[in-house]
Amino acid sequence: MATIRKLPSGNWRAQVRRKGQYVNETFRRFKDAEEWALDTERRIDRGETPTSRSKSDPTTFAYLIELHIEDMKAVGRVQRRSKVFSLEALERRLGKVKLAELTRERLIKFGRDRAKGGAGPVTLGADFAYIRALMLHGAAVHGLKISIDQVSLARTALKHLGLIGKGKSRDRRPTVEEIQKLEEYFESNPRQLIPMSRIVRFAIATAMRQDEICRLLWKDVDEAKRMVTIRDRKDPRQKDGNDQKIPLLDVNGYDAWGLIEEQRPFSKRSDRVFPYDGRSIGTAFRRACRALNIEDLHFHDLRHEGASRLFEAGFPIEKVALVTGHKDWKQLKRYTNLRPEDLHKFAAAQKASRVA
């Protein structure tokens, strides 16, 4: 039969004595100990060899990660791929560290080592945000005795050292000549199966992100209203269920609805408007930039270009936000870096509107 008792450390020791066999394991939670004991008894009854639990050592950082993932699954919050990747990376680097050893000094060493390995200030800041969230979860939900202050102190120290900080806002905009060169390059390349020229134009016309373009479904295209619904749009506060409708305009040099119509014959057998791998699109874009000697241009800069063109067309910030999806207008202000030469056009348009 199984015996479960609480140890002075606060952990739970499960012991199973059955049919001449004896096994034991230690758990942080009583529920885990109980489930393991029941499963072990059933294995013995079936004549199987009892196996060690797959749980991590309850005194290590890896166990914090395990607890967090299990608890999120229990409430129906499945971790997205980017977060899973980050947690796996943290487990490789800190998983075996004892919770009692997660001191300010140990965490500063972790930060310094990450920086030496090439992690930038933003990446390291994200690491510490995850570490703090995991420790806070363990303390708040499971009553683990963890000092959250140690994380805050380490983060402050690394910030003073310049190893943690905010990323620099990009203000790179492609020139008209660069866009023309890219379009000509893609259209003249017979081996280019993805309609990159159309995708580049659509990215500027809609200010949509690369992954949003690749996920866009035909069922989410409203032909009558010339609108599209972007599902689970990126949002620092809530991505799941953050569906947004945006208009397909023709105001910044490209006709978004016309590009949708152009694409329709090429994706008849797919439920997606642009049924292509986002990674392949990124690779093709980078390859073209290298071939054309276009320096420091990212696909995401096309979104920047699209938003900036809306401002140049005279759209106020609240209307631009309806297209880009920004809920914080402070973030959108960085897209207002209008070209000085375009102010003449803007002034002329303003004058014409007053006369009319």
Legacy VTK file of the C-alpha trace (Angstrom):
# vtk DataFile Version 3.0
C-alpha trace
ASCII
DATASET POLYDATA
POINTS 356 float
0.000 0.000 0.000
1.057 3.632 -0.450
2.160 5.943 2.319
2.518 9.663 1.770
4.067 11.909 4.407
5.240 15.459 4.541
8.947 16.088 5.054
10.428 18.930 7.139
11.439 20.621 3.875
7.780 20.882 2.866
8.087 18.224 0.152
6.026 15.020 0.110
7.556 11.540 0.237
5.491 8.807 -1.425
6.321 5.190 -0.521
4.763 2.134 -2.160
5.068 -1.350 -0.676
3.246 -3.928 -2.769
3.774 -7.593 -3.628
7.255 -7.616 -2.168
8.369 -4.497 -3.989
9.293 -1.153 -2.455
9.754 2.177 -4.270
9.669 5.782 -3.143
9.807 9.235 -4.678
9.760 12.839 -3.426
7.378 15.489 -4.734
6.702 19.135 -4.137
2.941 18.759 -4.336
0.754 16.254 -2.509
-1.336 15.744 -5.645
1.725 14.679 -7.651
2.754 12.241 -4.945
-0.746 10.780 -4.795
-0.994 10.331 -8.575
2.450 8.739 -8.784
1.649 6.307 -5.938
-1.622 5.208 -7.567
0.042 4.729 -10.950
2.902 2.755 -9.360
0.475 0.397 -7.564
-1.324 -0.271 -10.845
1.962 -1.016 -12.597
2.946 -3.521 -9.933
-0.477 -5.172 -10.125
-0.048 -5.576 -13.890
3.329 -7.186 -13.379
5.227 -4.210 -14.763
8.420 -2.800 -13.322
7.809 0.439 -11.378
9.390 3.417 -13.079
10.883 6.533 -11.602
8.761 9.632 -11.887
9.354 11.952 -14.803
9.063 14.979 -12.580
12.042 17.209 -12.002
13.770 17.483 -8.668
11.344 19.635 -6.617
14.246 21.639 -5.222
15.461 22.886 -8.623
14.540 25.663 -11.022
13.474 23.047 -13.593
10.618 22.105 -11.270
9.372 25.704 -11.299
9.150 25.534 -15.078
7.325 22.207 -14.875
4.832 23.535 -12.343
4.104 26.605 -14.427
3.527 24.642 -17.644
1.276 22.092 -15.928
-0.771 24.770 -14.194
-1.259 26.702 -17.417
-2.399 23.548 -19.198
-4.826 22.828 -16.361
-6.624 26.125 -16.973
-6.556 25.724 -20.752
-3.720 28.146 -21.493
-1.404 26.356 -23.889
2.034 27.933 -24.198
2.913 29.394 -27.571
5.957 28.193 -29.470
8.053 31.268 -28.678
7.436 30.930 -24.953
8.096 27.184 -24.993
11.397 27.853 -26.754
12.381 30.438 -24.121
11.455 28.159 -21.212
13.399 25.270 -22.731
16.445 27.509 -23.090
16.155 28.605 -19.448
15.843 24.992 -18.321
19.062 24.094 -20.139
20.947 26.927 -18.453
19.374 27.059 -14.991
17.346 23.861 -14.677
19.743 22.076 -12.310
20.272 25.088 -10.045
18.759 24.641 -6.598
16.040 27.128 -5.698
17.993 28.073 -2.590
20.954 28.966 -4.802
19.042 31.432 -7.003
20.690 34.364 -5.281
21.508 37.796 -6.617
25.101 36.701 -7.249
24.068 33.536 -9.115
21.580 35.395 -11.283
24.084 38.149 -12.101
26.531 35.442 -13.193
23.814 33.950 -15.388
23.252 37.376 -16.964
26.951 37.992 -17.566
27.369 34.547 -19.128
24.375 35.120 -21.422
25.779 38.477 -22.519
29.164 36.906 -23.273
27.343 34.319 -25.344
25.848 37.031 -27.511
22.510 37.767 -25.829
21.558 41.406 -26.247
19.926 43.702 -23.667
16.389 42.961 -24.883
16.900 39.183 -24.928
18.423 39.209 -21.456
15.587 41.394 -20.204
13.090 38.843 -21.528
14.997 36.039 -19.770
14.715 37.820 -16.439
11.038 38.562 -17.020
10.443 34.816 -17.424
12.579 33.975 -14.385
10.658 36.419 -12.225
7.289 35.187 -13.513
8.208 31.558 -12.800
9.420 32.321 -9.281
6.396 34.488 -8.566
4.109 31.712 -9.788
5.806 29.156 -7.544
5.586 31.435 -4.525
2.029 32.670 -5.081
0.343 29.490 -6.325
2.324 26.806 -4.506
3.677 28.621 -1.469
7.305 27.936 -2.292
9.796 29.882 -0.202
11.549 31.870 -2.925
13.016 35.343 -2.697
11.670 37.341 -5.633
13.777 40.274 -4.420
16.919 38.458 -5.562
15.697 38.579 -9.164
14.890 42.291 -8.909
18.302 43.078 -7.420
20.116 41.072 -10.104
18.099 42.706 -12.851
18.855 46.174 -11.475
22.574 45.364 -11.336
22.613 44.101 -14.920
20.665 47.145 -16.055
23.281 49.430 -14.494
25.969 47.422 -16.273
24.205 48.000 -19.575
23.460 44.298 -20.085
19.681 44.739 -19.781
17.801 47.491 -21.535
15.267 48.450 -24.140
15.904 47.795 -27.787
16.583 50.667 -30.119
13.558 51.627 -32.165
14.221 51.066 -35.849
13.447 53.937 -38.180
14.681 52.283 -41.367
12.377 52.910 -44.292
12.998 51.521 -47.764
13.416 54.129 -50.450
11.163 54.170 -53.502
14.150 53.016 -55.566
14.815 50.079 -53.217
11.206 48.926 -53.418
11.276 49.152 -57.213
14.508 47.156 -57.347
13.006 44.464 -55.115
9.857 44.201 -57.219
11.867 43.969 -60.455
14.205 41.377 -58.926
11.357 39.119 -57.807
9.376 39.453 -61.027
12.401 38.721 -63.232
13.453 35.616 -61.283
11.864 32.528 -62.921
12.878 30.332 -59.978
10.947 32.500 -57.507
7.774 30.460 -56.962
6.415 32.623 -54.136
4.848 35.859 -55.467
7.239 37.975 -53.422
6.577 41.165 -55.375
2.852 40.946 -54.569
3.574 40.105 -50.928
5.922 43.079 -50.559
3.279 45.405 -51.995
0.574 43.880 -49.793
2.756 44.303 -46.688
3.133 48.012 -47.424
-0.528 48.451 -48.422
-1.842 46.879 -45.182
1.030 47.407 -42.679
0.513 43.753 -41.715
3.231 41.633 -40.149
4.830 38.759 -42.031
3.134 36.040 -39.970
-0.240 37.825 -40.212
-0.010 37.801 -43.993
0.797 34.082 -44.041
-2.074 33.259 -41.642
-4.747 35.293 -43.418
-7.729 33.077 -44.352
-10.140 33.508 -47.243
-13.067 33.109 -44.856
-11.825 36.203 -43.043
-11.941 38.345 -46.204
-15.136 40.421 -46.360
-15.620 41.262 -50.024
-18.681 43.441 -49.478
-16.986 45.719 -46.960
-13.440 45.189 -48.279
-12.195 44.259 -44.839
-10.111 41.413 -43.447
-10.067 39.930 -39.957
-6.639 39.227 -38.494
-6.910 36.415 -35.941
-4.934 36.446 -32.671
-3.132 39.637 -33.564
0.033 40.331 -31.627
-0.605 42.227 -28.410
1.729 42.472 -25.381
-1.282 42.096 -23.089
-3.417 39.545 -24.905
-2.743 37.707 -28.136
-5.197 34.805 -27.936
-8.587 35.947 -29.115
-7.289 39.379 -30.133
-9.077 39.392 -33.496
-9.055 42.685 -35.376
-10.758 43.876 -38.529
-8.815 46.189 -40.806
-9.832 47.924 -44.044
-8.177 47.117 -47.365
-7.311 50.615 -48.518
-5.877 52.195 -51.641
-4.265 55.339 -50.244
-0.510 54.784 -49.912
0.545 53.837 -53.418
-0.758 50.252 -53.372
-4.304 48.919 -53.626
-4.705 46.314 -50.885
-8.013 44.992 -52.228
-6.640 44.831 -55.765
-3.716 42.730 -54.504
-6.151 40.331 -52.810
-7.958 39.936 -56.127
-4.641 39.348 -57.919
-3.790 36.594 -55.459
-7.121 34.770 -55.622
-6.302 32.561 -58.679
-3.046 31.414 -57.055
-4.565 29.968 -53.893
-7.742 28.249 -55.056
-6.852 24.996 -53.303
-5.915 26.605 -49.997
-7.914 28.178 -47.205
-5.147 30.773 -46.849
-4.831 33.847 -49.029
-1.038 33.573 -49.126
-0.368 29.833 -48.574
3.378 30.109 -48.142
5.866 29.390 -45.361
6.790 32.563 -43.509
10.375 31.394 -43.148
10.646 30.952 -46.911
9.329 34.467 -47.433
11.896 35.849 -44.999
14.696 33.903 -46.673
13.687 35.109 -50.146
13.531 38.715 -48.948
16.983 38.567 -47.332
18.468 36.881 -50.408
17.095 39.627 -52.653
18.494 42.361 -50.394
21.931 40.748 -50.528
21.799 40.385 -54.313
20.790 44.050 -54.707
23.235 45.342 -52.074
20.365 46.774 -50.022
21.758 47.093 -46.513
19.976 46.765 -43.174
16.468 46.242 -44.519
14.138 43.772 -42.800
10.766 42.516 -43.992
9.225 44.054 -40.873
10.398 47.465 -42.129
7.674 47.176 -44.783
5.100 47.436 -41.983
6.920 50.546 -40.822
6.771 51.898 -44.369
3.042 51.191 -44.652
2.250 52.961 -41.384
4.433 55.943 -42.279
2.713 56.287 -45.661
-0.664 56.458 -43.922
0.569 59.405 -41.881
1.937 61.000 -45.028
-1.484 60.570 -46.637
-2.908 62.742 -43.849
-4.422 60.043 -41.621
-4.520 61.036 -37.912
-2.926 58.704 -35.405
-6.219 57.177 -34.222
-7.139 56.145 -37.781
-3.676 54.752 -38.496
-4.061 52.663 -35.324
-7.191 51.073 -36.797
-5.012 49.706 -39.602
-1.851 48.789 -37.690
-3.641 47.438 -34.608
-1.662 49.516 -32.113
-3.586 50.031 -28.877
-0.857 52.159 -27.374
-0.458 55.284 -29.461
2.939 55.946 -27.882
4.301 52.936 -29.771
2.772 54.225 -32.988
4.498 57.606 -32.743
7.768 56.101 -33.927
6.146 55.513 -37.332
5.581 59.244 -37.809
9.129 59.863 -39.056
7.930 61.497 -42.245
10.365 62.336 -44.987
11.035 66.108 -45.142
10.486 66.205 -48.899
6.975 64.795 -48.435
5.880 67.784 -46.366
5.400 69.755 -49.580
2.829 67.204 -50.759
1.160 67.206 -47.353
0.976 71.004 -47.266
-0.473 71.088 -50.792
-3.129 68.532 -49.853
-4.060 70.514 -46.742
-4.329 73.708 -48.783
-6.490 71.994 -51.399
-8.854 70.679 -48.733
-9.301 74.170 -47.256
-10.077 75.637 -50.683
-12.611 72.905 -51.389
LINES 1 357
356 0 1 2 3 4 5 6 7 8 9 10 11 12 13 14 15 16 17 18 19 20 21 22 23 24 25 26 27 28 29 30 31 32 33 34 35 36 37 38 39 40 41 42 43 44 45 46 47 48 49 50 51 52 53 54 55 56 57 58 59 60 61 62 63 64 65 66 67 68 69 70 71 72 73 74 75 76 77 78 79 80 81 82 83 84 85 86 87 88 89 90 91 92 93 94 95 96 97 98 99 100 101 102 103 104 105 106 107 108 109 110 111 112 113 114 115 116 117 118 119 120 121 122 123 124 125 126 127 128 129 130 131 132 133 134 135 136 137 138 139 140 141 142 143 144 145 146 147 148 149 150 151 152 153 154 155 156 157 158 159 160 161 162 163 164 165 166 167 168 169 170 171 172 173 174 175 176 177 178 179 180 181 182 183 184 185 186 187 188 189 190 191 192 193 194 195 196 197 198 199 200 201 202 203 204 205 206 207 208 209 210 211 212 213 214 215 216 217 218 219 220 221 222 223 224 225 226 227 228 229 230 231 232 233 234 235 236 237 238 239 240 241 242 243 244 245 246 247 248 249 250 251 252 253 254 255 256 257 258 259 260 261 262 263 264 265 266 267 268 269 270 271 272 273 274 275 276 277 278 279 280 281 282 283 284 285 286 287 288 289 290 291 292 293 294 295 296 297 298 299 300 301 302 303 304 305 306 307 308 309 310 311 312 313 314 315 316 317 318 319 320 321 322 323 324 325 326 327 328 329 330 331 332 333 334 335 336 337 338 339 340 341 342 343 344 345 346 347 348 349 350 351 352 353 354 355
